[in-house]
Amino acid sequence: MSARQEFTRVGPGLPPLCGDRAGALILGSFPSPKSRAQGFYYGHPRNRFWPLMASLTGEPAPAREDLDAKREIILRHDLAVWDVIRACTIRGASDASIRDVEPNDLAALVRRLGVTAVFCNGTTSGRLYEKYALPRTGLPAVVLPSTSPANAAWTMDRLRQAWGAALGPFVNNP
């Protein structure tokens, strides 16, 4: 990130990725510029979210551009994906720079889908969820290690172990 990169007001983010019901909701903070450009979650080619979800659900790993396959992983396994933030001021893709937060209405989504567990993809989404959504949902979140390429200390095997232990009981295997 360039020190000269400007703060930009961005939003709204992406709509929730979900079916009519979901036992578990997986939350990011706010879509990255690559995700916003693609119009879909976890669009950075090095983000490990989609290969991880495929591994945990027993699905084939989708190609980066295969949005239908990614969508099916979530829908087939009664999961939901969204972000804590609807709009914010941010510098590039830096979660650390987020300010002027306008949160999504997570409580309404949780009620509509019947969500019983919330999982946050990284500490920023966990912190934001606790501040903006927990008082309205009443569901504490499990904060999982980020799948971002910036979290290189976590190998795919370590991510699979941590995410699998937490999310495994909520993955519907048809």
N, C-alpha and C positions, 0 to 999 in steps of 0.2 A: 504494500500500500504506500503510495506516495504521500509525503508529508504535506504536499500542496493539494491533495485531493479534497474537494469541497464536500460539505454536508449537503445532502439532498433530501427533500421531503418525498417519500415514496408511499404508495398505497393506492387503492387497496391491494392487499396481497392476493393470494390464490384462494379459491373457494375450497371448502372442505372436500376431501376425497373420502367418500363413504357411501354405503348403501342405505337400506332402510333401518338397519340395526348394526350395532357394534358392541362387543364386550369390552374392547380396549381402544383407547384413543392415544395415538402417538403424536406428540407435539414438538415442533421446531420453534424457533424464535420468530424468524421472518424469512421469506424466500430470498435466496442470494440473487445477484444480478443474472447469473446464468439460468437459475430456475425461473425467474420472471421472464427472461427472454424465451425460454422453452415453453413457458406456460404450464409448468408441471413441477412437482416436488422433487428436490434433490437432483437437480439437473447438471450439477458440476460433474464432469466425467470422472473425477477421482473420488467423489463422495462414495462411501461404501454402503450407503443405506440400502440400495436395491439389491446388490449381491447378498447382503446380510439377510434381508427379508426373504429372498429366494431360498437361501440356505436354511433358515429357521422354519420355513413352511414346506420345504421339500419340492418347491417349484423350480423350473429351469431359470437360470439367471437371465433377465431380460436385456436386450441390447439397449444402449443409451436412448436411442430414438424410438423404441417400441413402447409408447405410452400406454397402449391398450394392454400389453402384457403386465406392465407395472400396476395399472389400475386393477386388473384381475387378481393379482396377488393379494391386494388389500381387500377387495370385495369378497373373494372366495373364502377368505379366512376370518370373516366377520370382524375386521379391524377398521379403524378410521385414522386418517392423517389430516392434521391442520396445523396452524401456527397460533401462538399466543397473541401475536401482534397483527392487527388489521392494517395499520399505517404507522409510520414513524419517520423521524429524521435520522439518517444514517450516512456514514462515510464509506462508500464502496460496499464491501461485504462484511465489514468489521462489526461483529456483534458487540464488541466493547464500546463502540461509538454510538450505539442506539440511544436516542433521547426523544422526547415529545411523543410518548407512546399512546396510541389509540388501540386498546385491546379488542380482540374478537369476542363475541358473545359465546364463550365456551360453555357456560352453564346451560344455555338453551340447546346447544348441540348435544351435550351429555344427556339431558332429559329426553330429547327427541329420539336418540339412538338407544337409550337404555345402557349407557356406558357404566361399567362397574370398576374400571381401573384406568388410571392415567399414567402414561410414561413420557418422560421428557428426554429428547435427544440432545443431551448436553446440559451443562450447568446454567448457561444463560437462559434457556427456555425454562428450566426448573425455577430459577430465581423470579423470572417474569410471571410464570404461572402462579407461584406462591403469592406474589404481590397483587396481581390483577384478577385471578380467577378462583383460587382456592376459597376465598370467603363466600363466593357465590355457588360453587359446585359442591363444597363440603367433602370432596374427594382428594385426599393427599396424593401427591404424585411420586412415582419412583423415578429418580433422576439417573439416567443411564449415560455411559460415556458416549461422547459425540462421535458420529460416523464421519465427520468432516475430515478432509485430508490434512487440515491443520492439526488434528489430534493424532499425530504420527506415533506417539508413544504407545498407542493402543493398536496392536496388530489385529488383523482380521480374526485370528483364532481367539484372542482375548475378548474382542467384541462379541464374537459368537457365544462364548461362554457366559459373559455378563448378560447380554440381551436374552439369550436362550433361557437362562435360569429365571429371569424376571417375566418375560413375555410368553414363554412356552405354554404355561397353563391356559393362556387366553387365545392361543392360535387354534382356530377351528379347522380340523383336518377332515375335509369331506370324504 
